[in-house]
């Protein structure tokens, strides 16, 4: 494989990880908002459920982002030692 192809594969993999992180964060917030909305409908407690959903979703997104960032940094360090 040529150096150019290797560089393209590495760049594409990095872009995929960035997009994956954003998608994961959005899904965390969306699911939490849905359950917060359902909580509000069931208990008639507007806007407590939605606000709680936002905070829980942002916390979950932050945890997932941290995990993915840590994994990417470990992979970067391993690639650096291979070269």
QUIFENHU-V863766 format. One record per pair of residues at least 24 apart in sequence whose C-alpha atoms are under 6 Angstrom apart, sorted by the first residue. I is the first residue (numbers start at 1). J is the second residue. Records with the same first field share a line. If there is no record, write none. Layout:
I->J + J
This chain:
25->61
28->57 + 61
29->57 + 58
32->57
